[in-house]
Amino acid sequence: MKKPILFFLITFCFTVCTIAQVTLELQPGASDGKDSEVFSRQATSNYVSNILRAEAWTFQGSPGVLRSFFQFDLSSIPAGATIDSAYLYLYSPNAPTTEIHSGSNAAFLRRVTGDWQQSTITWNNQPSSSDVNQVLLPVSTAQFQDYGHINVRNLVTDMVHNPNSSFGFVFFQEVETPLRRMSFCSSDYPDDTKHPKLVVHYTPPSCTSLILRQDGSGQDNQVFSQQPTSNYVSNLLRSMSWTFQGSPGIMRSLLQFDMSTIPANSEIVYAYLSLYAPDEPTTEFHSGSNSAYLQRITHSWNESTVTWNNQPSSTSLHQVTLPSSTSDYQEYLNINVTALVDDMLADPNSGFGFLIRQVTEDDLRRLSFVSGDYPNVQKHPKLEVCYNAASSVHDQDHHKSAIKFYPNPSTGIVHVQFDTDVKEARLQMIDMFGRNISTQRIYDSEQIDISELMPSIYVFRILSDQNEVLSLTKFVKQ
């Protein structure tokens, strides 16, 4: 079933900034690497090996398939960064070995879209993957061929911008019939120069980043329908519909960060919320068909007095849907809450944090996250807001909307109307990460086809031939 598209109403910074490109090189070893194989012939067994194979072979006369999964830690890349390039390096094992490339062995690299654990992944529980921006590794030309400088920019961009549906790479044969194989070293291989390596070049966003961690500066709590007058300050935040001694009950969680250090009238470029599952082992894990809403709380509340009966109201405007979990202890990282935070700061008298509640509040379903009281401070809720103070951005009113675009929103054709003596100009289309994705000439009464744009929020920036900014318009592509 298709889910409704949530448009994030954001404003962009057009100040000319010089941002240095950052290089991130990742080549984890046995202690910090995450990679494993799955094998169709032993579908419930876990295989952590020093080899990563994409293989279709015969085993004692019967066909079998091996696939490999591996994941790099991309959490140090800022949420709004532009991925300029990303290259993957895979190395064949040292000779002599029987683990050589063989046959017509072209293989796919895809983005893994479901969570998985190195110690428990098997053929039967292997996660899903996406063929969007998949990369084809060509047939090998030598038995011990390294595959270096594999262009995975689009895959890494997808991973950084969609962390809640991105869990590394899967590597498997294009045609999974015998006899064909690619063999590379894993992060457990004795020669650490041959571990999988990822090199990413990125440009940080051109805005001021503020990272808020729930450590006493904010407030969080739960409310419980079965004990409607009780206050629950806990080290957990639950969104839950469950049974308690046979009777149904509902728990919701409230979460508020102190954003008072953000200057008034600042332009919010982006805002990302990260929620962390409790450490294993615990009975407080995700369960059931547990998609949940993040909503803006519209009335004030107090951590020490809030209850089910006096819980504050919330609004569904710009609410964010958290998808159902795919593993018991899944982290929900970099949830795009730009529109919600923008609303909170634009009207602080009706912006008092986030409410987390189940989409369907009936049994049995639960999301469990840690609160700011949890012993492991690295797992406290985190909010990253990137903003530009009002003095550092263009005043949109100054441009007086000299050029109009309609209809707005639009799914395809957009009409242009000039309200100035200018009859032609240059149009730059800027995406939600501040990137110029298109530049073209436009004319009065022209029609523009935007049907190929991805649904999102854009800014149309209009420049004269003298590079004067004539107009800035936020535009929604549906």
Secondary structure, 3 states (H helix, E strand, C coil): CCCCCCCCCCCCCCCCCCCCCEEEEECCCCCCCEEEEEEHHHCCCCECCCEEEEEEEEECCEEEEEEEEEECCCCCCCCCCEEEEEEEEECCCCCCCCCCCECCCCEEEEEECCCCCCCCCCCCCCCCEEEEEEEEECCCCCCCCCEEEEECHHHHHHHHHCHHHCCCEEEEECCCCCCEEEEEECCCCCCHHHCCEEEEEEECCCCEEEEEECCCCCEEEEEECCCCCCCECCCEEEEEEEEECCEEEEEEEEEECCCCCCCCCCEEEEEEEEECCCCCCCCCCCECCCCEEEEEECCCCCCCCCCCCCCCCEEEEEEEEECCCCCCCCCEEEEECHHHHHHHHHCHHHCCCEEEEECCCCCCEEEEEECCCCCCHHHCCEEEEEEECHHHCCCHHHHCCCEEEECCCECCEEEEEECCCCCEEEEEEECCCCCEEEEEEEECCCEEECCCCCCEEEEEEEECCCCCEEEEEEEEEC
